[in-house]
Amino acid sequence: MAPRNSRPGRRNQVLSREQIIATAIELLDAGGEGALTVRALTERLATGSGAVYYQVGTRDELLDAVTEAVVTAALAAGPSRGAATPGDEIRLVALALFDAVAEHPWLATRLLLQVVRNPVGPVTVAIFERIGRQVGALGVPRSSWFDAASTLVHYILGAISQNARIDGDVSDVEPDREEFFDATATAWQGLDPEAYPFMHAIAGQISRHDDREQFLTGIAVVLDGLTRLG
């Protein structure tokens, strides 16, 4: 017989911060930010809201914590032995973030909010430090380090966000990628070729492009420009 004061279904052990964060990530991955509520979290963990607030604070603080956890894991490899040049290391960091957002689409919005709202937070500092060290190694003058690193970070996060499904910015039904690009190519080809010669020239390329390769092309363009600052 269970003790009189016990609550069936509730955990007997104390929940850790790591358990709460891991469960929050599962909810976010399954349904986006709208799926992460204190009620859903406590039901999944079979605990009370007090345990959640004690370990991670408010919902906004929890979102910051899960963002930090995912970004930290993505960047955990550190400088790669295969990164022979500063450019290689920058591409490594950029792709780590790109792939993290591909796996966790909700992360795109949270990354942008972290950089804009919390410039001294661990996520912003970690990304800028990893990128910034390589900017210096590229030979960019010290007086231009901030501008150079900011340009890279803004491009990386902006391109990642464009390729991700930003939570709350699109309808519940996301169009098929191939159908979307085919329809776009057809629409561009239907424009007046004399008024829009460039759009006609690239219409056939949109359906064939690879998001990851396009992302790396952008990095290469930015890096080429930065090396000319030296």
Backbone as CSV, one residue per row, in Angstrom:
resi,resn,N_x,N_y,N_z,CA_x,CA_y,CA_z,C_x,C_y,C_z
1,MET,0.857,-1.198,0.000,0.000,0.000,0.000,0.892,1.248,0.000
2,ALA,0.531,2.217,-0.852,1.340,3.428,-0.935,1.156,4.269,0.307
3,PRO,2.193,5.017,0.717,2.068,5.910,1.859,0.923,6.890,1.651
4,ARG,0.302,7.323,2.756,-0.887,8.167,2.676,-0.633,9.467,1.929
5,ASN,0.544,10.072,2.076,0.800,11.385,1.491,1.443,11.319,0.111
6,SER,1.636,10.112,-0.416,2.288,10.017,-1.724,1.315,10.419,-2.812
7,ARG,1.846,10.856,-3.962,1.038,11.240,-5.108,1.373,10.307,-6.262
8,PRO,0.446,9.420,-6.641,0.714,8.483,-7.724,1.137,9.216,-8.984
9,GLY,2.130,8.667,-9.666,2.580,9.256,-10.924,3.633,10.315,-10.768
10,ARG,3.818,10.859,-9.580,4.835,11.872,-9.360,6.192,11.217,-9.118
11,ARG,7.253,11.894,-9.566,8.602,11.368,-9.377,9.010,11.495,-7.917
12,ASN,9.675,10.463,-7.422,10.174,10.525,-6.057,11.518,11.237,-5.996
13,GLN,12.317,11.090,-7.078,13.626,11.718,-7.045,13.533,13.184,-7.464
14,VAL,14.516,13.956,-7.068,14.558,15.366,-7.421,14.973,15.500,-8.881
15,LEU,14.184,16.274,-9.644,14.522,16.479,-11.051,15.743,17.376,-11.175
16,SER,16.594,17.061,-12.125,17.762,17.894,-12.368,17.439,18.939,-13.434
17,ARG,18.231,19.975,-13.461,18.094,21.012,-14.487,18.278,20.399,-15.876
18,GLU,19.207,19.458,-15.989,19.491,18.821,-17.268,18.286,18.035,-17.773
19,GLN,17.581,17.340,-16.856,16.386,16.586,-17.249,15.299,17.504,-17.786
20,ILE,15.131,18.620,-17.109,14.100,19.578,-17.531,14.447,20.152,-18.898
21,ILE,15.697,20.518,-19.109,16.118,21.085,-20.385,15.959,20.063,-21.504
22,ALA,16.354,18.822,-21.254,16.237,17.777,-22.273,14.783,17.551,-22.664
23,THR,13.896,17.550,-21.691,12.472,17.351,-21.969,11.896,18.555,-22.712
24,ALA,12.334,19.748,-22.348,11.877,20.959,-23.042,12.296,20.926,-24.513
25,ILE,13.494,20.444,-24.786,13.966,20.336,-26.169,13.098,19.351,-26.944
26,GLU,12.716,18.250,-26.312,11.834,17.274,-26.960,10.496,17.906,-27.340
27,LEU,9.936,18.700,-26.435,8.658,19.363,-26.708,8.801,20.384,-27.833
28,LEU,9.877,21.151,-27.815,10.118,22.153,-28.850,10.307,21.496,-30.209
29,ASP,11.061,20.415,-30.254,11.299,19.718,-31.516,10.003,19.145,-32.079
30,ALA,9.134,18.709,-31.191,7.883,18.075,-31.629,6.838,19.082,-32.098
31,GLY,6.804,20.263,-31.458,5.722,21.189,-31.783,6.069,22.653,-31.820
32,GLY,7.361,23.013,-31.763,7.731,24.418,-31.780,7.484,25.084,-30.437
33,GLU,7.686,26.402,-30.400,7.580,27.119,-29.122,6.189,27.038,-28.509
34,GLY,5.164,26.923,-29.346,3.813,26.838,-28.823,3.573,25.592,-27.998
35,ALA,4.371,24.557,-28.234,4.200,23.290,-27.508,4.875,23.306,-26.146
36,LEU,5.750,24.287,-25.923,6.471,24.342,-24.651,5.710,25.211,-23.659
37,THR,4.912,24.563,-22.842,4.212,25.239,-21.758,4.612,24.568,-20.445
38,VAL,4.443,25.299,-19.366,4.766,24.721,-18.062,3.889,23.503,-17.803
39,ARG,2.636,23.585,-18.219,1.731,22.446,-18.012,2.204,21.215,-18.775
40,ALA,2.563,21.405,-20.041,3.027,20.265,-20.840,4.309,19.685,-20.260
41,LEU,5.172,20.569,-19.775,6.447,20.129,-19.213,6.240,19.346,-17.920
42,THR,5.380,19.848,-17.053,5.154,19.152,-15.781,4.439,17.815,-15.992
43,GLU,3.554,17.767,-16.987,2.881,16.503,-17.280,3.871,15.475,-17.812
44,ARG,4.771,15.913,-18.698,5.759,14.995,-19.262,6.725,14.495,-18.189
45,LEU,7.060,15.362,-17.254,8.020,15.009,-16.211,7.365,14.429,-14.959
46,ALA,6.035,14.447,-14.919,5.298,13.961,-13.748,5.773,14.653,-12.479
47,THR,5.753,15.984,-12.534,6.192,16.782,-11.390,5.309,18.013,-11.271
48,GLY,5.603,18.856,-10.309,4.853,20.093,-10.131,5.575,21.273,-10.763
49,SER,4.850,22.357,-10.976,5.444,23.541,-11.601,6.536,24.142,-10.729
50,GLY,6.425,23.965,-9.407,7.436,24.528,-8.518,8.816,23.968,-8.788
51,ALA,8.897,22.687,-9.122,10.198,22.071,-9.414,10.821,22.669,-10.661
52,VAL,9.979,22.974,-11.648,10.469,23.575,-12.891,10.978,24.990,-12.635
53,TYR,10.162,25.796,-11.949,10.567,27.176,-11.666,11.832,27.210,-10.794
54,TYR,11.943,26.268,-9.876,13.115,26.240,-8.985,14.391,25.971,-9.769
55,GLN,14.317,25.071,-10.742,15.512,24.676,-11.483,15.877,25.628,-12.624
56,VAL,14.867,26.136,-13.342,15.170,26.920,-14.550,14.540,28.304,-14.569
57,GLY,13.670,28.625,-13.623,13.061,29.948,-13.612,11.837,30.022,-14.506
58,THR,11.631,31.165,-15.133,10.456,31.400,-15.971,10.575,30.676,-17.309
59,ARG,9.500,30.715,-18.084,9.512,30.088,-19.407,10.566,30.732,-20.293
60,ASP,10.686,32.077,-20.242,11.702,32.755,-21.049,13.105,32.319,-20.636
61,GLU,13.318,32.166,-19.350,14.623,31.707,-18.875,14.883,30.266,-19.307
62,LEU,13.821,29.461,-19.360,13.959,28.088,-19.844,14.333,28.078,-21.321
63,LEU,13.695,28.943,-22.120,14.023,29.025,-23.542,15.473,29.463,-23.752
64,ASP,15.943,30.379,-22.931,17.354,30.775,-22.999,18.256,29.591,-22.651
65,ALA,17.846,28.821,-21.651,18.659,27.682,-21.208,18.740,26.595,-22.273
66,VAL,17.613,26.305,-22.927,17.646,25.263,-23.954,18.426,25.737,-25.174
67,THR,18.328,27.022,-25.483,19.107,27.569,-26.596,20.600,27.436,-26.311
68,GLU,20.987,27.790,-25.090,22.396,27.662,-24.709,22.846,26.205,-24.770
69,ALA,22.001,25.288,-24.321,22.370,23.870,-24.317,22.603,23.347,-25.727
70,VAL,21.709,23.700,-26.661,21.834,23.212,-28.036,23.037,23.832,-28.731
71,VAL,23.233,25.138,-28.553,24.372,25.810,-29.187,25.693,25.296,-28.612
72,THR,25.743,25.121,-27.306,26.948,24.602,-26.669,27.304,23.226,-27.222
73,ALA,26.289,22.379,-27.384,26.523,21.043,-27.932,27.003,21.120,-29.381
74,ALA,26.429,22.046,-30.155,26.817,22.180,-31.559,28.261,22.641,-31.706
75,LEU,28.694,23.501,-30.787,30.053,24.053,-30.874,31.054,23.283,-30.015
76,ALA,30.610,22.186,-29.409,31.443,21.476,-28.431,32.703,20.870,-29.019
77,ALA,32.712,20.637,-30.317,33.877,19.998,-30.924,35.131,20.846,-30.796
78,GLY,34.944,22.165,-30.653,36.105,23.036,-30.569,36.768,23.160,-31.920
79,PRO,37.914,23.835,-31.993,38.622,23.961,-33.267,38.934,22.587,-33.841
80,SER,38.546,22.366,-35.081,38.732,21.068,-35.707,40.152,20.872,-36.187
81,ARG,40.654,19.650,-36.001,41.984,19.343,-36.525,42.007,19.426,-38.039
82,GLY,40.822,19.244,-38.642,40.744,19.322,-40.091,40.608,20.742,-40.604
83,ALA,40.458,21.702,-39.701,40.343,23.103,-40.107,41.742,23.684,-40.278
84,ALA,42.261,23.568,-41.476,43.645,23.957,-41.723,43.833,25.467,-41.775
85,THR,42.780,26.202,-42.055,42.865,27.650,-42.202,41.778,28.314,-41.362
86,PRO,41.932,29.631,-41.115,40.860,30.354,-40.418,39.521,30.238,-41.140
87,GLY,39.562,30.257,-42.468,38.339,30.112,-43.240,37.676,28.769,-43.011
88,ASP,38.498,27.715,-42.913,37.956,26.377,-42.633,37.248,26.352,-41.281
89,GLU,37.850,26.987,-40.281,37.264,26.992,-38.946,35.956,27.785,-38.924
90,ILE,35.910,28.890,-39.657,34.684,29.676,-39.735,33.579,28.857,-40.395
91,ARG,33.920,28.145,-41.457,32.930,27.288,-42.115,32.461,26.176,-41.177
92,LEU,33.391,25.649,-40.366,33.029,24.602,-39.407,31.994,25.112,-38.412
93,VAL,32.229,26.298,-37.857,31.296,26.891,-36.894,29.963,27.195,-37.572
94,ALA,30.032,27.780,-38.757,28.810,28.144,-39.477,27.951,26.912,-39.771
95,LEU,28.582,25.841,-40.220,27.829,24.630,-40.537,27.300,23.951,-39.281
96,ALA,28.034,24.068,-38.175,27.545,23.508,-36.911,26.230,24.179,-36.528
97,LEU,26.157,25.495,-36.687,24.924,26.227,-36.373,23.835,25.928,-37.398
98,PHE,24.220,25.850,-38.665,23.274,25.537,-39.734,22.619,24.184,-39.483
99,ASP,23.434,23.190,-39.163,22.916,21.838,-38.933,22.093,21.752,-37.647
100,ALA,22.479,22.537,-36.626,21.715,22.547,-35.375,20.308,23.081,-35.613
101,VAL,20.192,24.124,-36.430,18.877,24.687,-36.732,18.078,23.738,-37.630
102,ALA,18.772,23.038,-38.527,18.074,22.050,-39.367,17.455,20.959,-38.500
103,GLU,18.146,20.601,-37.420,17.648,19.568,-36.510,16.603,20.120,-35.536
104,HIS,16.767,21.403,-35.165,15.857,22.041,-34.204,15.358,23.355,-34.821
105,PRO,14.337,23.330,-35.681,13.901,24.543,-36.396,13.554,25.723,-35.501
106,TRP,13.060,25.476,-34.294,12.715,26.557,-33.371,13.935,27.376,-32.966
107,LEU,15.133,26.801,-33.133,16.364,27.446,-32.674,16.675,28.721,-33.453
108,ALA,16.240,28.807,-34.702,16.572,29.981,-35.518,16.092,31.269,-34.864
109,THR,14.840,31.285,-34.438,14.281,32.470,-33.782,15.012,32.774,-32.485
110,ARG,15.278,31.748,-31.688,15.929,31.949,-30.396,17.349,32.474,-30.557
111,LEU,18.066,32.026,-31.578,19.420,32.527,-31.823,19.404,34.030,-32.105
112,LEU,18.507,34.435,-32.979,18.413,35.861,-33.307,18.058,36.690,-32.080
113,LEU,17.115,36.199,-31.290,16.718,36.927,-30.086,17.863,37.021,-29.091
114,GLN,18.645,35.965,-28.966,19.777,35.978,-28.039,20.781,37.055,-28.430
115,VAL,21.130,37.102,-29.707,22.137,38.062,-30.164,21.634,39.498,-30.021
116,VAL,20.347,39.707,-30.326,19.786,41.059,-30.271,19.552,41.516,-28.831
117,ARG,18.985,40.630,-28.009,18.560,41.027,-26.666,19.619,40.810,-25.582
118,ASN,20.531,39.890,-25.808,21.467,39.539,-24.746,22.899,39.447,-25.282
119,PRO,23.488,40.587,-25.656,24.827,40.573,-26.247,25.919,40.078,-25.306
120,VAL,25.644,40.051,-23.997,26.646,39.545,-23.056,26.323,38.124,-22.600
121,GLY,25.277,37.533,-23.173,24.889,36.181,-22.798,25.845,35.135,-23.344
122,PRO,25.823,33.925,-22.806,26.762,32.876,-23.203,26.647,32.462,-24.663
123,VAL,25.436,32.511,-25.237,25.271,32.122,-26.636,25.946,33.136,-27.556
124,THR,25.641,34.405,-27.360,26.235,35.461,-28.187,27.749,35.473,-28.047
125,VAL,28.226,35.413,-26.823,29.668,35.465,-26.572,30.378,34.257,-27.197
126,ALA,29.794,33.069,-27.083,30.429,31.866,-27.633,30.559,31.954,-29.149
127,ILE,29.503,32.405,-29.816,29.540,32.495,-31.277,30.527,33.560,-31.731
128,PHE,30.470,34.745,-31.123,31.373,35.828,-31.526,32.831,35.475,-31.234
129,GLU,33.091,34.788,-30.121,34.468,34.435,-29.790,35.040,33.454,-30.813
130,ARG,34.273,32.434,-31.160,34.754,31.446,-32.120,34.995,32.064,-33.497
131,ILE,34.055,32.916,-33.912,34.207,33.572,-35.213,35.298,34.638,-35.160
132,GLY,35.283,35.431,-34.095,36.201,36.561,-33.994,37.670,36.173,-33.979
133,ARG,38.004,35.081,-33.315,39.403,34.638,-33.291,39.915,34.374,-34.705
134,GLN,39.058,33.836,-35.534,39.474,33.524,-36.901,39.555,34.779,-37.762
135,VAL,38.745,35.775,-37.454,38.832,37.055,-38.163,40.220,37.654,-37.968
136,GLY,40.695,37.602,-36.719,42.046,38.092,-36.466,43.090,37.279,-37.206
137,ALA,42.905,35.961,-37.240,43.864,35.088,-37.917,43.866,35.296,-39.430
138,LEU,42.766,35.828,-39.964,42.706,36.115,-41.399,43.558,37.315,-41.786
139,GLY,44.004,38.074,-40.797,44.797,39.253,-41.074,43.994,40.534,-41.137
140,VAL,42.729,40.469,-40.714,41.903,41.674,-40.692,42.465,42.632,-39.640
141,PRO,42.635,43.923,-39.969,43.171,44.879,-38.990,42.334,44.899,-37.716
142,ARG,42.980,45.041,-36.559,42.287,45.018,-35.280,41.161,46.039,-35.213
143,SER,41.353,47.184,-35.857,40.346,48.239,-35.834,39.062,47.831,-36.560
144,SER,39.141,46.777,-37.372,37.976,46.316,-38.133,37.424,44.991,-37.617
145,TRP,37.946,44.490,-36.507,37.514,43.185,-35.999,36.016,43.136,-35.709
146,PHE,35.503,44.161,-35.042,34.087,44.143,-34.682,33.214,44.131,-35.929
147,ASP,33.510,45.016,-36.885,32.709,45.080,-38.104,32.787,43.763,-38.875
148,ALA,33.990,43.190,-38.949,34.178,41.951,-39.707,33.431,40.787,-39.064
149,ALA,33.599,40.641,-37.747,32.932,39.545,-37.044,31.420,39.718,-37.091
150,SER,30.943,40.949,-36.932,29.504,41.207,-36.970,28.923,40.861,-38.342
151,THR,29.659,41.216,-39.391,29.196,40.898,-40.746,29.040,39.397,-40.928
152,LEU,30.025,38.650,-40.475,29.962,37.191,-40.586,28.814,36.613,-39.771
153,VAL,28.705,37.025,-38.514,27.662,36.486,-37.644,26.274,36.846,-38.176
154,HIS,26.108,38.078,-38.628,24.812,38.493,-39.149,24.456,37.721,-40.416
155,TYR,25.449,37.488,-41.272,25.170,36.692,-42.469,24.783,35.266,-42.083
156,ILE,25.572,34.660,-41.196,25.321,33.273,-40.791,23.920,33.112,-40.209
157,LEU,23.570,33.957,-39.234,22.274,33.829,-38.574,21.128,34.198,-39.517
158,GLY,21.347,35.202,-40.357,20.306,35.600,-41.302,20.024,34.516,-42.329
159,ALA,21.089,33.924,-42.869,20.918,32.866,-43.867,20.283,31.633,-43.242
160,ILE,20.715,31.305,-42.027,20.128,30.153,-41.327,18.636,30.368,-41.103
161,SER,18.261,31.571,-40.677,16.856,31.869,-40.404,16.013,31.800,-41.666
162,GLN,16.584,32.251,-42.770,15.846,32.233,-44.034,15.567,30.799,-44.471
163,ASN,16.490,29.901,-44.181,16.339,28.515,-44.598,15.524,27.681,-43.616
164,ALA,15.311,28.227,-42.435,14.577,27.484,-41.411,13.117,27.896,-41.408
165,ARG,12.313,27.065,-40.806,10.917,27.445,-40.582,10.881,28.234,-39.293
166,ILE,10.709,29.561,-39.402,10.688,30.414,-38.227,9.353,30.232,-37.517
167,ASP,9.425,29.844,-36.263,8.220,29.520,-35.510,7.280,30.721,-35.430
168,GLY,6.071,30.538,-35.942,5.060,31.583,-35.854,5.028,32.514,-37.039
169,ASP,5.979,32.400,-37.964,6.023,33.299,-39.108,5.398,32.700,-40.361
170,VAL,5.016,31.426,-40.314,4.432,30.793,-41.481,3.139,30.113,-41.068
171,SER,2.371,29.694,-42.041,1.117,29.010,-41.742,1.398,27.622,-41.193
172,ASP,0.351,26.988,-40.654,0.518,25.665,-40.075,0.887,24.625,-41.119
173,VAL,0.511,24.883,-42.375,0.823,23.935,-43.436,2.025,24.462,-44.212
174,GLU,3.133,23.796,-44.088,4.354,24.228,-44.770,4.393,23.605,-46.156
175,PRO,4.608,24.411,-47.223,4.592,23.867,-48.578,5.765,22.918,-48.811
176,ASP,5.552,21.954,-49.707,6.625,21.063,-50.094,7.732,21.873,-50.748
177,ARG,8.988,21.606,-50.344,10.111,22.418,-50.822,10.207,22.399,-52.344
178,GLU,10.139,21.209,-52.951,10.281,21.091,-54.402,9.136,21.788,-55.129
179,GLU,7.920,21.611,-54.620,6.767,22.267,-55.234,6.877,23.787,-55.132
180,PHE,7.351,24.253,-53.976,7.489,25.695,-53.772,8.465,26.299,-54.772
181,PHE,9.642,25.670,-54.923,10.652,26.225,-55.830,10.239,26.077,-57.293
182,ASP,9.549,24.987,-57.626,9.061,24.833,-58.996,8.052,25.923,-59.330
183,ALA,7.172,26.213,-58.374,6.169,27.253,-58.594,6.824,28.626,-58.705
184,THR,7.848,28.846,-57.885,8.565,30.126,-57.941,9.277,30.286,-59.278
185,ALA,9.933,29.220,-59.746,10.643,29.268,-61.029,9.664,29.562,-62.164
186,THR,8.510,28.925,-62.117,7.496,29.168,-63.148,7.019,30.611,-63.119
187,ALA,6.822,31.149,-61.924,6.373,32.540,-61.791,7.427,33.508,-62.315
188,TRP,8.688,33.237,-62.016,9.758,34.112,-62.502,9.864,34.062,-64.025
189,GLN,9.692,32.866,-64.581,9.760,32.737,-66.033,8.602,33.450,-66.719
190,GLY,7.512,33.662,-65.980,6.356,34.350,-66.539,6.473,35.865,-66.514
191,LEU,7.527,36.384,-65.882,7.729,37.836,-65.848,8.195,38.347,-67.209
192,ASP,8.012,39.634,-67.427,8.451,40.268,-68.678,9.973,40.168,-68.773
193,PRO,10.519,39.431,-69.753,11.974,39.238,-69.844,12.754,40.524,-70.092
194,GLU,12.121,41.509,-70.678,12.815,42.772,-70.917,12.885,43.593,-69.632
195,ALA,11.861,43.516,-68.806,11.848,44.274,-67.556,12.629,43.554,-66.458
196,TYR,12.684,42.199,-66.523,13.340,41.418,-65.483,14.292,40.382,-66.091
197,PRO,15.334,40.837,-66.786,16.245,39.880,-67.428,17.002,39.007,-66.427
198,PHE,17.364,39.565,-65.272,18.090,38.775,-64.274,17.219,37.662,-63.712
199,MET,15.964,37.977,-63.386,15.071,36.972,-62.832,14.865,35.826,-63.817
200,HIS,14.810,36.159,-65.108,14.686,35.112,-66.121,15.950,34.255,-66.163
201,ALA,17.094,34.879,-65.994,18.367,34.149,-66.094,18.528,33.134,-64.973
202,ILE,17.997,33.443,-63.792,18.201,32.551,-62.639,17.004,31.635,-62.367
203,ALA,15.940,31.776,-63.142,14.731,30.994,-62.879,15.001,29.497,-62.890
204,GLY,15.855,29.052,-63.794,16.152,27.625,-63.879,17.063,27.120,-62.781
205,GLN,17.721,28.043,-62.060,18.676,27.645,-61.028,18.007,27.405,-59.678
206,ILE,16.878,28.029,-59.428,16.279,27.964,-58.096,15.854,26.547,-57.727
207,SER,15.369,25.788,-58.691,14.916,24.438,-58.385,16.073,23.475,-58.135
208,ARG,17.256,23.809,-58.643,18.405,22.903,-58.537,19.325,23.233,-57.375
209,HIS,19.128,24.375,-56.738,20.110,24.809,-55.749,20.012,23.978,-54.470
210,ASP,21.145,23.896,-53.767,21.235,23.190,-52.486,21.441,24.236,-51.394
211,ASP,20.574,24.241,-50.380,20.634,25.274,-49.342,21.993,25.309,-48.650
212,ARG,22.538,24.147,-48.333,23.811,24.074,-47.608,24.951,24.618,-48.459
213,GLU,24.961,24.247,-49.741,26.015,24.735,-50.637,25.879,26.237,-50.869
214,GLN,24.648,26.703,-50.980,24.420,28.139,-51.141,24.910,28.897,-49.913
215,PHE,24.661,28.328,-48.753,25.109,28.916,-47.489,26.632,29.045,-47.475
216,LEU,27.331,27.988,-47.902,28.799,28.017,-47.936,29.316,29.003,-48.975
217,THR,28.594,29.164,-50.072,28.992,30.148,-51.083,28.952,31.551,-50.489
218,GLY,27.926,31.822,-49.713,27.835,33.122,-49.052,28.984,33.359,-48.088
219,ILE,29.354,32.322,-47.327,30.501,32.431,-46.421,31.756,32.764,-47.210
220,ALA,31.944,32.097,-48.340,33.133,32.330,-49.170,33.177,33.766,-49.681
221,VAL,32.027,34.293,-50.079,31.966,35.677,-50.568,32.342,36.654,-49.458
222,VAL,31.800,36.438,-48.249,32.119,37.317,-47.119,33.592,37.222,-46.754
223,LEU,34.120,36.014,-46.696,35.530,35.820,-46.346,36.456,36.479,-47.352
224,ASP,36.108,36.381,-48.630,36.926,37.012,-49.671,36.988,38.512,-49.460
225,GLY,35.841,39.109,-49.098,35.815,40.533,-48.840,36.618,40.923,-47.610
226,LEU,36.564,40.086,-46.555,37.283,40.391,-45.326,38.794,40.340,-45.524
227,THR,39.262,39.396,-46.323,40.710,39.292,-46.539,41.268,40.522,-47.251
228,ARG,40.401,41.259,-47.926,40.857,42.466,-48.620,40.963,43.666,-47.681
229,LEU,40.509,43.494,-46.423,40.636,44.573,-45.457,42.050,44.653,-44.901
230,GLY,42.802,43.555,-45.005,44.142,43.489,-44.419,45.161,44.336,-45.172
